[in-house]
C-alpha cells in the first residue's frame, strides 16, 4: 500500500525539495530544482523507482517534529536495544544541492539499515555507479546523462543495482551521510561540514521566521504555513510553485492527477498577499520581480502559469512506466492547462500588486507599464468565455467568479490612477468596470435563490464565489452573498467541509473528488466577516485538526477517512489558512473593540 500522503515531511533548500516518510524513506526528490526530473520516485510507484530508506532495525517512531521555525526534521526512534535520533535537512546555503541525514544513538545500541536506490529521470534510468577515491577519502558517484549524485558517508555496498549498509551505533555515537547533486561534467565535490551546515540551516530559517508577525489562537499553524510558502519559493528567481509534487491524485485510482511544480500567477499573487499581511515585504517584492520577467513581452501571450525561472513551454506528457500513487494513472509531468484562458488570473495579480503598492512599495518604470498592459489585456478579452478558476477541461463558459475578477482588475487600475496619480486611461477602464458590474448583477444571479451562480448559463454554485466579497465587489453580508453562502452550504458540503463544485457539471473529467481545503478556509473568512464568528471558530478549529503532525496540508482532505488527498504540501491550502486565521482574529478584535466602545458610552451616559 502507498504511504499516506499526510505521513510525509517536506524538506527544502528553496531550490529543490523532497518528501520523507514517517518510516525514514525518502520517496520523492527532485534535483537541482523542484521541477527537475526526480531521482527518487517511489512516491508514484515502488522502491524500484528510486528511494533512500534509512531507519533503525526493528524501530518504531516515538515522534517527530521540525525544530522551531525551521525545516530541520528530527525523528525519535526506539528499538528493542536502544533509542536513536535522526536529523535531516537540506542546507539552503552556498548555492549547493545537498541532503544531510545524521543519526545519533541516544541510549543502548541501535542497528541502522540503509537501502539506496538511485533512479534518475523519474525512476526510468539505472545510473552508472562507481566508488571514487580522493584526498578526502572515498565517495559514491552515480552518473546519468547531465546529472551526477555524490554520496559521502560510511560506505554502502553494491547489491544488484542498489546499495545497502548496516551500522551498529552505541550511545553517544553518530554517523552522517550527505547526498549531493552536481552537473556530471563537473564531477566530484567537497563534502560539507555537517555540524556547520546544520548551524547555518537553523540560522537561515530562524532568522526569517523570527520576523513573522502572527498572533491569536492559530499563530503556530500560521507560522508553519508561511514557512511552507517560503520553502516553495525559489531563492534565486522568486517563483512560487503550487506544490513540490506531481500526480498525487484528487481521486485515488482516477485520472485527476496533475503536475503542480510550476508557478501559477493566481496562487503566487495570493501568496504575496499572505506575506504582506505578516510583515514580509521583501518576499513579495522578490515575487513581483519574478512576475515582471515572466510575463514580459506581448500581453496577448500572457499565460496562467510559468516555470520556476519564467519558462513558457510546459508541455504535458505521461510517464507510462510509473503506476502512480495508489495505482492512479496517468502520471503526468508538465501541465496542459498552461494553454487555457482563465479570465480571473489578471484580477488576482493586479489586486496583489495594488496591496504591495498600498504597503509602500513604489512602482518603477517597468512594473506599472506592465500592469497597464495586463489591464488592457482584460479590456481586449472582456467578452471572451474562459475555463474558470479550477481549470475546467470542458467547454468554456462565462464563469461569474472570472467576470468579477475582471471587474477587480479594472477597479484597481482606476484606483491606481485616481489615488496614486499613475498614468492610464482611467475613464475607459471605469466605463468597462461599470458595464461588467451591471452584467454580473444581471446574468450571474439566480432568479430562484437570489445568489450568485457558477456560470451565466447554469444555476450551480461554485466555492470560488466565496472570493467575490474579498475583491470589494460586494459586502460579505450583502443579501446576494448570504444567499450564495446558503446554497454553497447546501450543495457543496461533504462531511462538514466544502467541495469546489459538483463534478457532474462542467469540468469534463471522469470521477469525483474530495473536499478542497482552500474552499473551507474561504468559508471561515466569509463567516468571520459576516458576523458568524462562533461558526468561523468551529470550522477553523476543524480545519486546523486536518493538518498533519508536522503542520502540513495537501490540496484536499477526506474527513470520513481522515486522510490527505492531492499534491502535498499545497501552497493554496496554506495561504488560505493564513487568510482565514487573520480574518477571525480581525473579527474578534473588532468585536471586542465594539463591545468596549459600547461599555464606555454607557458609562458616560448620565
PyMOL commands that set and color helices and strands:
alter all, ss='L'
color gray80, all
select helices_A, chain A and resi 5-7+42-44+47-49+120-123+194-209+219-231+265-277+281-295+299-301+325-327+336-339+345-358+367-380+400-420+426-443+463-471+479-492+517-529+533-545+571-604
alter helices_A, ss='H'
color red, helices_A
select strands_A, chain A and resi 9-12+17-20+25-30+38-40+51-56+60-66+73-79+82-89+97-117+128-134+137-144+147-153+157-159+162-170+174-183+263-264+305-306+317-318+332-333+493-494+497-498+515-516+554-558+563-568
alter strands_A, ss='S'
color yellow, strands_A
deselect
rebuild
show_as cartoon
